[in-house]
């Protein structure tokens, strides 16, 4: 079994896979990270998305940008805009992007931003140019990491690798079996600020031929004037969410979908997520939230429960 690990996209990655000839694809995988960053990284000034955000409307789009854009628009439509790739100005004004939050909340400024953003204002011109008439800032960070996992999976499968685990920044995709010829065992972190390695996981589950992503507010937040502000911003209101959901874990066929919906469910909260899942039987989901006594409670779909290892 080959094991590749390192740092990319501002996080760590770990990839395990079985090959018949002991072939190691570490260098090729690192090259894929560079290619994807050159297209989708908002932290790289020379990337395609950064140049688009600087106002260059003549740039030809690559396949990676088009794939992520189309998926983002589809999920935005399904969730009535609760997932929105134009939310970056709100993320910045609250201090979770490239700028520091202002000392005082300017409600009028936030409401004005809400009026100016909106995924529905974007479209593709054919398959090579982006139509962005209002010059909005685009940010695919809520699904780009999941997409990266899928691209690496496609590469390994092109090399006839059918047994693998790919993890990038906590987003995971598995196929086949592990080195012990059993399904992969995946742990879901407890929603705590710091990781306790001796008591880290809320639960573990068996997984194969699926992707998994978890989103939460328990490590990305700040407190100001006795008010806690989470990094999850509701594009409809412009404000950080204030509900009881601590983390959302989603299992889907591909990691980009799992990544995007885990983020969206953190915007929705417990009740709205449960309502949404009644009409979507494909996404298996696990929620951790607090009750009225501020104690943790959990909820999961039936399919997720069936994958869970019994303690």
Secondary structure as a PSIPRED ss2 file (coil, helix, strand):
# PSIPRED VFORMAT (PSIPRED V4.0)

   1 X C   1.000  0.000  0.000
   2 X E   0.000  0.000  1.000
   3 X E   0.000  0.000  1.000
   4 X E   0.000  0.000  1.000
   5 X E   0.000  0.000  1.000
   6 X E   0.000  0.000  1.000
   7 X E   0.000  0.000  1.000
   8 X E   0.000  0.000  1.000
   9 X C   1.000  0.000  0.000
  10 X C   1.000  0.000  0.000
  11 X E   0.000  0.000  1.000
  12 X E   0.000  0.000  1.000
  13 X E   0.000  0.000  1.000
  14 X E   0.000  0.000  1.000
  15 X E   0.000  0.000  1.000
  16 X E   0.000  0.000  1.000
  17 X E   0.000  0.000  1.000
  18 X C   1.000  0.000  0.000
  19 X C   1.000  0.000  0.000
  20 X C   1.000  0.000  0.000
  21 X C   1.000  0.000  0.000
  22 X C   1.000  0.000  0.000
  23 X C   1.000  0.000  0.000
  24 X C   1.000  0.000  0.000
  25 X C   1.000  0.000  0.000
  26 X H   0.000  1.000  0.000
  27 X H   0.000  1.000  0.000
  28 X H   0.000  1.000  0.000
  29 X H   0.000  1.000  0.000
  30 X H   0.000  1.000  0.000
  31 X H   0.000  1.000  0.000
  32 X H   0.000  1.000  0.000
  33 X H   0.000  1.000  0.000
  34 X H   0.000  1.000  0.000
  35 X H   0.000  1.000  0.000
  36 X H   0.000  1.000  0.000
  37 X H   0.000  1.000  0.000
  38 X H   0.000  1.000  0.000
  39 X H   0.000  1.000  0.000
  40 X H   0.000  1.000  0.000
  41 X C   1.000  0.000  0.000
  42 X C   1.000  0.000  0.000
  43 X C   1.000  0.000  0.000
  44 X C   1.000  0.000  0.000
  45 X C   1.000  0.000  0.000
  46 X C   1.000  0.000  0.000
  47 X C   1.000  0.000  0.000
  48 X H   0.000  1.000  0.000
  49 X H   0.000  1.000  0.000
  50 X H   0.000  1.000  0.000
  51 X H   0.000  1.000  0.000
  52 X H   0.000  1.000  0.000
  53 X H   0.000  1.000  0.000
  54 X C   1.000  0.000  0.000
  55 X C   1.000  0.000  0.000
  56 X C   1.000  0.000  0.000
  57 X C   1.000  0.000  0.000
  58 X C   1.000  0.000  0.000
  59 X C   1.000  0.000  0.000
  60 X C   1.000  0.000  0.000
  61 X C   1.000  0.000  0.000
  62 X C   1.000  0.000  0.000
  63 X H   0.000  1.000  0.000
  64 X H   0.000  1.000  0.000
  65 X H   0.000  1.000  0.000
  66 X H   0.000  1.000  0.000
  67 X H   0.000  1.000  0.000
  68 X H   0.000  1.000  0.000
  69 X H   0.000  1.000  0.000
  70 X H   0.000  1.000  0.000
  71 X H   0.000  1.000  0.000
  72 X H   0.000  1.000  0.000
  73 X H   0.000  1.000  0.000
  74 X H   0.000  1.000  0.000
  75 X H   0.000  1.000  0.000
  76 X H   0.000  1.000  0.000
  77 X H   0.000  1.000  0.000
  78 X H   0.000  1.000  0.000
  79 X C   1.000  0.000  0.000
  80 X C   1.000  0.000  0.000
  81 X C   1.000  0.000  0.000
  82 X C   1.000  0.000  0.000
  83 X C   1.000  0.000  0.000
  84 X C   1.000  0.000  0.000
  85 X C   1.000  0.000  0.000
  86 X C   1.000  0.000  0.000
  87 X C   1.000  0.000  0.000
  88 X H   0.000  1.000  0.000
  89 X H   0.000  1.000  0.000
  90 X H   0.000  1.000  0.000
  91 X H   0.000  1.000  0.000
  92 X H   0.000  1.000  0.000
  93 X H   0.000  1.000  0.000
  94 X C   1.000  0.000  0.000
  95 X C   1.000  0.000  0.000
  96 X C   1.000  0.000  0.000
  97 X C   1.000  0.000  0.000
  98 X C   1.000  0.000  0.000
  99 X C   1.000  0.000  0.000
 100 X C   1.000  0.000  0.000
 101 X C   1.000  0.000  0.000
 102 X C   1.000  0.000  0.000
 103 X C   1.000  0.000  0.000
 104 X C   1.000  0.000  0.000
 105 X C   1.000  0.000  0.000
 106 X C   1.000  0.000  0.000
 107 X H   0.000  1.000  0.000
 108 X H   0.000  1.000  0.000
 109 X H   0.000  1.000  0.000
 110 X H   0.000  1.000  0.000
 111 X H   0.000  1.000  0.000
 112 X H   0.000  1.000  0.000
 113 X H   0.000  1.000  0.000
 114 X H   0.000  1.000  0.000
 115 X H   0.000  1.000  0.000
 116 X H   0.000  1.000  0.000
 117 X C   1.000  0.000  0.000
 118 X C   1.000  0.000  0.000
 119 X H   0.000  1.000  0.000
 120 X H   0.000  1.000  0.000
 121 X H   0.000  1.000  0.000
 122 X C   1.000  0.000  0.000
 123 X E   0.000  0.000  1.000
 124 X E   0.000  0.000  1.000
 125 X E   0.000  0.000  1.000
 126 X C   1.000  0.000  0.000
 127 X C   1.000  0.000  0.000
 128 X C   1.000  0.000  0.000
 129 X E   0.000  0.000  1.000
 130 X E   0.000  0.000  1.000
 131 X E   0.000  0.000  1.000
 132 X C   1.000  0.000  0.000
 133 X C   1.000  0.000  0.000
 134 X C   1.000  0.000  0.000
 135 X C   1.000  0.000  0.000
 136 X C   1.000  0.000  0.000
 137 X C   1.000  0.000  0.000
 138 X C   1.000  0.000  0.000
 139 X C   1.000  0.000  0.000
 140 X C   1.000  0.000  0.000
 141 X H   0.000  1.000  0.000
 142 X H   0.000  1.000  0.000
 143 X H   0.000  1.000  0.000
 144 X H   0.000  1.000  0.000
 145 X H   0.000  1.000  0.000
 146 X H   0.000  1.000  0.000
 147 X H   0.000  1.000  0.000
 148 X H   0.000  1.000  0.000
 149 X H   0.000  1.000  0.000
 150 X H   0.000  1.000  0.000
 151 X H   0.000  1.000  0.000
 152 X H   0.000  1.000  0.000
 153 X H   0.000  1.000  0.000
 154 X H   0.000  1.000  0.000
 155 X H   0.000  1.000  0.000
 156 X H   0.000  1.000  0.000
 157 X H   0.000  1.000  0.000
 158 X H   0.000  1.000  0.000
 159 X C   1.000  0.000  0.000
 160 X C   1.000  0.000  0.000
 161 X C   1.000  0.000  0.000
 162 X C   1.000  0.000  0.000
 163 X C   1.000  0.000  0.000
 164 X E   0.000  0.000  1.000
 165 X E   0.000  0.000  1.000
 166 X E   0.000  0.000  1.000
 167 X E   0.000  0.000  1.000
 168 X E   0.000  0.000  1.000
 169 X C   1.000  0.000  0.000
 170 X C   1.000  0.000  0.000
 171 X E   0.000  0.000  1.000
 172 X E   0.000  0.000  1.000
 173 X E   0.000  0.000  1.000
 174 X E   0.000  0.000  1.000
 175 X E   0.000  0.000  1.000
 176 X C   1.000  0.000  0.000
 177 X C   1.000  0.000  0.000
 178 X C   1.000  0.000  0.000
 179 X C   1.000  0.000  0.000
 180 X C   1.000  0.000  0.000
 181 X C   1.000  0.000  0.000
 182 X C   1.000  0.000  0.000
 183 X C   1.000  0.000  0.000
 184 X E   0.000  0.000  1.000
 185 X E   0.000  0.000  1.000
 186 X E   0.000  0.000  1.000
 187 X E   0.000  0.000  1.000
 188 X E   0.000  0.000  1.000
 189 X E   0.000  0.000  1.000
 190 X C   1.000  0.000  0.000
 191 X C   1.000  0.000  0.000
 192 X C   1.000  0.000  0.000
 193 X C   1.000  0.000  0.000
 194 X C   1.000  0.000  0.000
 195 X C   1.000  0.000  0.000
 196 X C   1.000  0.000  0.000
 197 X C   1.000  0.000  0.000
 198 X C   1.000  0.000  0.000
 199 X C   1.000  0.000  0.000
 200 X C   1.000  0.000  0.000
 201 X E   0.000  0.000  1.000
 202 X E   0.000  0.000  1.000
 203 X E   0.000  0.000  1.000
 204 X E   0.000  0.000  1.000
 205 X E   0.000  0.000  1.000
 206 X E   0.000  0.000  1.000
 207 X E   0.000  0.000  1.000
 208 X C   1.000  0.000  0.000
 209 X C   1.000  0.000  0.000
 210 X E   0.000  0.000  1.000
 211 X E   0.000  0.000  1.000
 212 X E   0.000  0.000  1.000
 213 X E   0.000  0.000  1.000
 214 X E   0.000  0.000  1.000
 215 X E   0.000  0.000  1.000
 216 X E   0.000  0.000  1.000
 217 X C   1.000  0.000  0.000
 218 X C   1.000  0.000  0.000
 219 X C   1.000  0.000  0.000
 220 X C   1.000  0.000  0.000
 221 X E   0.000  0.000  1.000
 222 X E   0.000  0.000  1.000
 223 X E   0.000  0.000  1.000
 224 X E   0.000  0.000  1.000
 225 X C   1.000  0.000  0.000
 226 X C   1.000  0.000  0.000
 227 X E   0.000  0.000  1.000
 228 X E   0.000  0.000  1.000
 229 X E   0.000  0.000  1.000
 230 X E   0.000  0.000  1.000
 231 X C   1.000  0.000  0.000
 232 X C   1.000  0.000  0.000
 233 X E   0.000  0.000  1.000
 234 X C   1.000  0.000  0.000
 235 X C   1.000  0.000  0.000
 236 X C   1.000  0.000  0.000
 237 X C   1.000  0.000  0.000
 238 X C   1.000  0.000  0.000
 239 X C   1.000  0.000  0.000
 240 X E   0.000  0.000  1.000
 241 X C   1.000  0.000  0.000
 242 X C   1.000  0.000  0.000
 243 X C   1.000  0.000  0.000
 244 X C   1.000  0.000  0.000
 245 X E   0.000  0.000  1.000
 246 X E   0.000  0.000  1.000
 247 X E   0.000  0.000  1.000
 248 X E   0.000  0.000  1.000
 249 X E   0.000  0.000  1.000
 250 X E   0.000  0.000  1.000
 251 X E   0.000  0.000  1.000
 252 X E   0.000  0.000  1.000
 253 X C   1.000  0.000  0.000
 254 X C   1.000  0.000  0.000
 255 X H   0.000  1.000  0.000
 256 X H   0.000  1.000  0.000
 257 X H   0.000  1.000  0.000
 258 X H   0.000  1.000  0.000
 259 X H   0.000  1.000  0.000
 260 X H   0.000  1.000  0.000
 261 X H   0.000  1.000  0.000
 262 X H   0.000  1.000  0.000
 263 X H   0.000  1.000  0.000
 264 X H   0.000  1.000  0.000
 265 X H   0.000  1.000  0.000
 266 X H   0.000  1.000  0.000
 267 X H   0.000  1.000  0.000
 268 X H   0.000  1.000  0.000
 269 X C   1.000  0.000  0.000
 270 X H   0.000  1.000  0.000
 271 X H   0.000  1.000  0.000
 272 X H   0.000  1.000  0.000
 273 X H   0.000  1.000  0.000
 274 X H   0.000  1.000  0.000
 275 X H   0.000  1.000  0.000
 276 X H   0.000  1.000  0.000
 277 X H   0.000  1.000  0.000
 278 X H   0.000  1.000  0.000
 279 X C   1.000  0.000  0.000
 280 X C   1.000  0.000  0.000
 281 X C   1.000  0.000  0.000
 282 X C   1.000  0.000  0.000
 283 X C   1.000  0.000  0.000
 284 X E   0.000  0.000  1.000
 285 X E   0.000  0.000  1.000
 286 X E   0.000  0.000  1.000
 287 X E   0.000  0.000  1.000
 288 X E   0.000  0.000  1.000
 289 X E   0.000  0.000  1.000
 290 X E   0.000  0.000  1.000
 291 X C   1.000  0.000  0.000
 292 X C   1.000  0.000  0.000
 293 X C   1.000  0.000  0.000
 294 X C   1.000  0.000  0.000
 295 X C   1.000  0.000  0.000
 296 X E   0.000  0.000  1.000
 297 X E   0.000  0.000  1.000
 298 X E   0.000  0.000  1.000
 299 X E   0.000  0.000  1.000
 300 X E   0.000  0.000  1.000
 301 X C   1.000  0.000  0.000
 302 X H   0.000  1.000  0.000
 303 X H   0.000  1.000  0.000
 304 X H   0.000  1.000  0.000
 305 X H   0.000  1.000  0.000
 306 X H   0.000  1.000  0.000
 307 X H   0.000  1.000  0.000
 308 X E   0.000  0.000  1.000
 309 X C   1.000  0.000  0.000
 310 X C   1.000  0.000  0.000
 311 X C   1.000  0.000  0.000
